[in-house]
Amino acid sequence: MATKKQATKDNTSFWDTEMLIGYINSDELHKTSVSLCTKGEKKYISLTNQYRTQANPQFKVRSGFAIPYQSAEQVTALIMRGVSEAKKLMW
């Protein structure tokens, strides 16, 4: 369930609500996260690339983007088409 995050010194989240769906570890210092988010009345799926250093175990956002929820199925279809084409090319 999503919970509303309040911006504070320690939590300066852009989103009104954010629910982590899951993440993929690229390696021990990098991961990509997928979240369901809201800003006002609008809904998004957010993807962020995060990193941490050996000295600091806290992950920080390096980059990311958000897809409007109503476009998510179209984007998913394009990604799956890309995967299918890559398989045909034996990538």
C-alpha positions in Angstrom: 0.0 0.0 0.0 1.3 3.5 -0.9 2.0 5.9 1.9 2.1 9.6 1.7 5.6 11.0 2.2 6.1 14.4 3.8 9.2 16.4 2.6 11.6 16.9 5.5 15.3 17.4 5.8 15.8 13.6 5.5 13.0 13.0 3.0 12.8 15.4 0.0 10.7 13.1 -2.2 9.2 14.8 -5.2 6.2 12.4 -5.1 3.1 12.8 -2.9 2.9 9.0 -2.7 5.3 6.3 -3.7 5.0 2.5 -3.5 8.1 0.5 -4.5 7.1 -2.4 -6.8 10.6 -3.9 -7.0 14.2 -3.4 -8.1 17.0 -5.0 -10.0 20.5 -5.0 -8.7 23.0 -4.3 -11.5 25.8 -4.9 -9.1 26.4 -4.3 -5.4 26.6 -0.5 -5.9 23.8 0.1 -8.4 20.2 -0.8 -8.8 17.1 0.2 -10.8 13.8 0.6 -9.0 10.2 0.6 -10.3 7.6 2.5 -8.2 3.9 3.5 -8.5 3.7 7.2 -7.7 1.3 10.1 -7.5 1.7 13.8 -7.8 -1.6 15.6 -7.1 -4.3 13.7 -8.9 -1.9 12.3 -11.6 -0.6 8.7 -11.5 2.8 7.6 -12.8 5.2 4.6 -13.0 8.6 5.8 -11.9 11.9 4.2 -12.9 15.1 5.3 -11.1 18.7 4.4 -11.4 20.3 4.5 -7.9 23.8 4.1 -6.6 25.7 3.9 -3.3 29.4 4.2 -2.4 31.6 1.8 -0.5 31.7 4.4 2.3 27.9 5.1 2.4 25.4 2.2 2.3 22.5 4.6 1.6 21.3 4.4 -2.1 20.8 7.8 -3.8 19.0 8.5 -7.1 21.3 9.1 -10.0 18.7 9.5 -12.7 15.2 8.5 -13.6 12.0 9.1 -15.4 8.3 8.7 -15.0 5.7 7.3 -17.4 2.1 8.5 -17.1 0.1 5.5 -15.9 -2.3 5.7 -18.9 0.7 5.2 -21.2 2.3 2.4 -19.3 0.8 -0.5 -21.4 2.0 1.1 -24.6 5.5 1.5 -23.3 5.5 -2.1 -22.0 4.4 -3.3 -25.5 7.3 -1.3 -27.1 9.8 -2.8 -24.6 8.5 -6.3 -25.3 8.8 -5.7 -29.0 12.4 -4.6 -28.5 13.1 -7.8 -26.6 11.5 -9.9 -29.3 13.5 -8.2 -32.1 16.7 -8.6 -30.0 16.1 -12.3 -29.7 15.6 -12.6 -33.5 19.0 -10.9 -33.9 20.5 -13.2 -31.3 21.7 -10.3 -29.2 
